[in-house]
Amino acid sequence: MFDRLLVLAVPLVLSPRLLLFLSETGTERRVALTPLESFMAFHTGILVFAIALALVFNIPSDPLDTTAKRGAPGHPLLGSLSVACVLISFISYNTKSVGPLGFLVFLGSGTIGLWGLWALLFSGSAYVSRKTGADKRTSRFLFGNKAAASVQKKQWKKGRSA
């Protein structure tokens, strides 16, 4: 499956004029793609390449091996498509040849990409300490909040003693 998607993605990204050759009917002959056609071909190629990479990294080489370490929880396409959407957002913001469509694609893919990166950053289940009952994520890297952890611990102890 990966090889088919890669065969589809590479021409879309590297040589979108191949589409003209493949869609030629014999009577009509165009020499160049419109800016809209090249814009859509390039961005579709990026998305197809991201799906191909997700397939490579998420399909196990031995499906019967139960000892294989599983990756982070979440959807297998989340990481690659989030990065691809952020890349598409950056490229479409700097594209002026398609008019307002570039800005609309920037907004849509940027929203999807940032939302996906947010989901990757904060994915996982809630970690509650058995000893204190406090949420262990309150003092984790990036958003340290030790005061909230100590307040939760006091409330837990108060509720446990009553």
N, C-alpha and C positions, 0 to 999 in steps of 0.2 A: 504494500500500500504506500509505503514511504517513497519508493522509487517513482510511482505514478504521480504522486503529488509533487515531487521534486521536478519531474519532467514537465509538469504543468507550470510550476512556479518560476523556474529559471528563464524560460522565454518571455514570460510576462514582465519580469523585472529587467532583464538584460537587453532583450530585443523585441519590444512590442510591435515593431513593423512586421514581424512574422505573421501577426494577425491579418495584415493586409494580404499577404500571400495566400494564407489559408482560406480567407473569405472571398477570394477572387472568383467571379462567375464566368469570366471569359470575355464578356462584352464590355464590362466596366473595369477600368484600371485606374486606381488611385496610387499616388506616389508617396503620400504622407498621411499619418494619422492626424486627426484633429486633436487639439489640446485636451479636450474632454476624454477622448478615447485613450490617449496615452496616460492621462492622470488616473483613470479608472483601472487600466491594465496594470500600472505600477503598484497601486495600492492593493488590488486583488492579489497580485503576486506575492506581496509581503504577507498578507493574511494566509494564503495557501502555504507558504514556506513556514509560517509559525505553526500551523496545524501539523505539517509534516514533522517538524522538530518535536512537537508534543507527542506524536506517535512514537518516535524513536526513543524518547526518554521515559515513556510511561508503559510501554509494552514489555513485559519481562521476557528475557531470553529463554527461560525454562518455566513454562506456566505451572508445572507440577511441583516446583520447588517451594515448599511452605516455609522454609527458613529464611527466605529472601527478605531483606529489610525493606519495609514499605516507606515511601517518601512522606512528606508532610501531608496532613489531611486536607482535603479540598478537591476541587475538580481538577482533572489532569490537564485541561487546557488553560487553566487560570493564569499560570505564570507566563507562558509563551504568548498568549493572546493579549495579556495586559501590556507586556513589553512591546509587542507589535503595534498595539493601538496607540501607545505613547509615541512611538516612532512615526506612525502615520500622522498623528496629530502635529508633530513638529514639522514634518515635510509639507503637509497641506497648509499649515500656517504661512509657510514661506513660498507658496505657489500662488502667483497672481494671474496666471494665464486662463484660469477657469472662472474667474470672477468671484461672486459670493459663495459659490459651491465650496471653494477651498476653505472659507471661514466656517461654513456649516459642518464640513467634515472635521475640521479642527475641533469644534465644540463637541460634536458627537463622539468622535474617537478619543478625544482627551478626557471626556467624562467617563467613558467606559474604561480607559486605561488607568486613570487615577483611582477609580473605584476598585478595579482589580488589584492594583498595588496596595490599596488600603486593606483589602480583604486578605492579601498575602501577609501583610505586616501584622495584622491582628487576628490571624486565624488560630484555631485551636479551641479546646474546651476550657471552661473555667477551672482554675486551679484553686481549690480550697484546702487549706491546711487542716489535717485531722487533729493536730495538737491544739491549735489556737482558733481555728474556724475562720481565720482571716484569709482574704483573697491574696494569693501570692503575687498576682500581677500588679498590685498597687505600688510595689517598690522595684519593679523591673526597669531595665534600661529604657531610656527615652522619656518616660514620664514617671519619675520617682515621686512617691507620695507616701512617705513613712507616717505622717500624721494620720492619714486616713486608715492606715493599717493598724495603728495603735488604738484608734477610736473603735474600730471593728472588734479588736481583741477585747477591749473593756466591755463592750456590749455583749459579746459572746460569753465572757466569764460571768457577767451579771445575770444573763438569761439562764445559764447553766446552773448557777447556785440557787436560783429561786425555785 
